[in-house]
Amino acid sequence: MLTILLTALFALLIVLAARVFLHHGITLPPTGSTAIDDRDAQRIDLELRAITGMREHG
């Protein structure tokens, strides 16, 4: 009897957690590129172009 009660409570907890997760729009961080990553990539690209430009003309 106790096992059935604990199983039911655990299932209820899972359902409530999923409901809160979906209702409040809680999401995991994006796995793709972000604006910060893009900005850093652009900065690094500019620095590398400057270095290679100095080597070609220096």
RONU-226759 format. One record per atom (N, C-alpha, C): residue number from 1; residue in one letter; atom name; x, y, z. Coordinates in nm, 4 decimals. Example, Ala and Ser with C-alpha at 12.3 -4.5 7.8 and 13.67 -1.06 7.14 Angstrom:
<recs>
1,a,N,1.3190,-0.5690,0.7800
1,a,CA,1.2300,-0.4500,0.7800
1,a,C,1.3200,-0.3300,0.7800
2,s,N,1.2850,-0.2250,0.7080
2,s,CA,1.3670,-0.1060,0.7140
2,s,C,1.2900,0.0030,0.7870
</recs>
This chain:
<recs>
1,m,N,0.0820,-0.1197,0.0000
1,m,CA,0.0000,0.0000,0.0000
1,m,C,0.0865,0.1262,0.0000
2,l,N,0.1908,0.1249,0.0811
2,l,CA,0.2802,0.2405,0.0878
2,l,C,0.3516,0.2619,-0.0456
3,t,N,0.3891,0.1525,-0.1103
3,t,CA,0.4567,0.1622,-0.2397
3,t,C,0.3668,0.2274,-0.3436
4,i,N,0.2399,0.1901,-0.3448
4,i,CA,0.1449,0.2479,-0.4401
4,i,C,0.1276,0.3968,-0.4129
5,l,N,0.1178,0.4343,-0.2874
5,l,CA,0.1022,0.5747,-0.2507
5,l,C,0.2245,0.6562,-0.2914
6,l,N,0.3430,0.6039,-0.2638
6,l,CA,0.4655,0.6746,-0.3014
6,l,C,0.4799,0.6856,-0.4528
7,t,N,0.4421,0.5817,-0.5246
7,t,CA,0.4473,0.5850,-0.6702
7,t,C,0.3518,0.6900,-0.7253
8,a,N,0.2323,0.6972,-0.6695
8,a,CA,0.1344,0.7969,-0.7133
8,a,C,0.1830,0.9382,-0.6832
9,l,N,0.2407,0.9594,-0.5667
9,l,CA,0.2928,1.0914,-0.5323
9,l,C,0.4092,1.1314,-0.6228
10,f,N,0.4940,1.0356,-0.6548
10,f,CA,0.6057,1.0630,-0.7449
10,f,C,0.5550,1.0998,-0.8842
11,a,N,0.4558,1.0269,-0.9337
11,a,CA,0.3974,1.0571,-1.0644
11,a,C,0.3335,1.1956,-1.0633
12,l,N,0.2652,1.2302,-0.9550
12,l,CA,0.2046,1.3627,-0.9430
12,l,C,0.3115,1.4714,-0.9430
13,l,N,0.4208,1.4475,-0.8749
13,l,CA,0.5311,1.5427,-0.8723
13,l,C,0.5880,1.5651,-1.0122
14,i,N,0.6045,1.4585,-1.0881
14,i,CA,0.6559,1.4689,-1.2246
14,i,C,0.5596,1.5490,-1.3116
15,v,N,0.4315,1.5218,-1.3009
15,v,CA,0.3310,1.5932,-1.3806
15,v,C,0.3298,1.7414,-1.3445
16,l,N,0.3340,1.7733,-1.2161
16,l,CA,0.3342,1.9134,-1.1742
16,l,C,0.4613,1.9854,-1.2191
17,a,N,0.5746,1.9188,-1.2110
17,a,CA,0.6998,1.9797,-1.2562
17,a,C,0.6947,2.0081,-1.4058
18,a,N,0.6416,1.9155,-1.4837
18,a,CA,0.6292,1.9369,-1.6277
18,a,C,0.5332,2.0512,-1.6575
19,r,N,0.4260,2.0600,-1.5815
19,r,CA,0.3283,2.1671,-1.6027
19,r,C,0.3904,2.3041,-1.5742
20,v,N,0.4636,2.3149,-1.4648
20,v,CA,0.5304,2.4416,-1.4322
20,v,C,0.6348,2.4744,-1.5382
21,f,N,0.7101,2.3755,-1.5793
21,f,CA,0.8134,2.3935,-1.6810
21,f,C,0.7533,2.4495,-1.8094
22,l,N,0.6421,2.3929,-1.8535
22,l,CA,0.5791,2.4365,-1.9779
22,l,C,0.5015,2.5667,-1.9608
23,h,N,0.4354,2.5848,-1.8482
23,h,CA,0.3519,2.7030,-1.8267
23,h,C,0.4352,2.8305,-1.8180
24,h,N,0.5480,2.8243,-1.7520
24,h,CA,0.6299,2.9434,-1.7319
24,h,C,0.7333,2.9628,-1.8419
25,g,N,0.7343,2.8762,-1.9384
25,g,CA,0.8258,2.8918,-2.0514
25,g,C,0.9719,2.8777,-2.0121
26,i,N,0.9967,2.7984,-1.9098
26,i,CA,1.1349,2.7769,-1.8678
26,i,C,1.2008,2.6904,-1.9747
27,t,N,1.3099,2.7399,-2.0293
27,t,CA,1.3773,2.6642,-2.1343
27,t,C,1.5233,2.6449,-2.0977
28,l,N,1.5835,2.5513,-2.1626
28,l,CA,1.7251,2.5278,-2.1449
28,l,C,1.8021,2.6273,-2.2303
29,p,N,1.9269,2.6557,-2.1968
29,p,CA,2.0048,2.7480,-2.2784
29,p,C,2.0177,2.6960,-2.4214
30,p,N,2.0220,2.7843,-2.5180
30,p,CA,2.0332,2.7394,-2.6570
30,p,C,2.1657,2.6677,-2.6803
31,t,N,2.1605,2.5676,-2.7650
31,t,CA,2.2821,2.4928,-2.7947
31,t,C,2.3541,2.5502,-2.9154
32,g,N,2.2887,2.6380,-2.9870
32,g,CA,2.3499,2.6971,-3.1053
32,g,C,2.4269,2.8230,-3.0721
33,s,N,2.4480,2.9026,-3.1730
33,s,CA,2.5240,3.0257,-3.1594
33,s,C,2.4406,3.1323,-3.0893
34,t,N,2.5049,3.2130,-3.0081
34,t,CA,2.4381,3.3248,-2.9431
34,t,C,2.4990,3.4544,-2.9929
35,a,N,2.4368,3.5658,-2.9585
35,a,CA,2.4868,3.6961,-3.0016
35,a,C,2.6276,3.7206,-2.9471
36,i,N,2.6525,3.6767,-2.8242
36,i,CA,2.7851,3.6963,-2.7649
36,i,C,2.8888,3.6137,-2.8401
37,d,N,2.8538,3.4890,-2.8729
37,d,CA,2.9459,3.4050,-2.9501
37,d,C,2.9743,3.4672,-3.0858
38,d,N,2.8699,3.5194,-3.1516
38,d,CA,2.8873,3.5811,-3.2827
38,d,C,2.9774,3.7037,-3.2736
39,r,N,2.9557,3.7852,-3.1688
39,r,CA,3.0370,3.9059,-3.1522
39,r,C,3.1825,3.8684,-3.1273
40,d,N,3.2061,3.7684,-3.0435
40,d,CA,3.3430,3.7246,-3.0162
40,d,C,3.4083,3.6690,-3.1420
41,a,N,3.3328,3.5947,-3.2196
41,a,CA,3.3867,3.5381,-3.3436
41,a,C,3.4233,3.6490,-3.4415
42,q,N,3.3413,3.7525,-3.4503
42,q,CA,3.3720,3.8652,-3.5392
42,q,C,3.4975,3.9385,-3.4930
43,r,N,3.5106,3.9577,-3.3612
43,r,CA,3.6283,4.0265,-3.3072
43,r,C,3.7547,3.9466,-3.3359
44,i,N,3.7496,3.8164,-3.3147
44,i,CA,3.8657,3.7310,-3.3408
44,i,C,3.8992,3.7314,-3.4892
45,d,N,3.7969,3.7288,-3.5741
45,d,CA,3.8191,3.7321,-3.7184
45,d,C,3.8895,3.8610,-3.7592
46,l,N,3.8454,3.9742,-3.7038
46,l,CA,3.9096,4.1023,-3.7355
46,l,C,4.0549,4.1045,-3.6887
47,e,N,4.0804,4.0509,-3.5705
47,e,CA,4.2176,4.0481,-3.5195
47,e,C,4.3068,3.9601,-3.6065
48,l,N,4.2553,3.8459,-3.6483
48,l,CA,4.3347,3.7575,-3.7342
48,l,C,4.3607,3.8205,-3.8701
49,r,N,4.2617,3.8909,-3.9240
49,r,CA,4.2829,3.9603,-4.0523
49,r,C,4.3895,4.0687,-4.0385
50,a,N,4.3883,4.1400,-3.9260
50,a,CA,4.4892,4.2435,-3.9034
50,a,C,4.6282,4.1817,-3.8937
51,i,N,4.6393,4.0697,-3.8237
51,i,CA,4.7693,4.0034,-3.8092
51,i,C,4.8190,3.9532,-3.9437
52,t,N,4.7325,3.8877,-4.0198
52,t,CA,4.7763,3.8361,-4.1505
52,t,C,4.8051,3.9510,-4.2464
53,g,N,4.7315,4.0617,-4.2339
53,g,CA,4.7587,4.1785,-4.3181
53,g,C,4.8955,4.2377,-4.2884
54,m,N,4.9332,4.2438,-4.1610
54,m,CA,5.0653,4.2963,-4.1242
54,m,C,5.1751,4.2044,-4.1754
55,r,N,5.1513,4.0747,-4.1718
55,r,CA,5.2534,3.9804,-4.2182
55,r,C,5.2718,3.9899,-4.3693
56,e,N,5.1625,4.0103,-4.4419
56,e,CA,5.1718,4.0179,-4.5876
56,e,C,5.2396,4.1470,-4.6325
57,h,N,5.2144,4.2555,-4.5620
57,h,CA,5.2676,4.3849,-4.6038
57,h,C,5.3915,4.4252,-4.5239
58,g,N,5.4279,4.3468,-4.4260
58,g,CA,5.5404,4.3840,-4.3398
58,g,C,5.6624,4.3140,-4.3795
</recs>
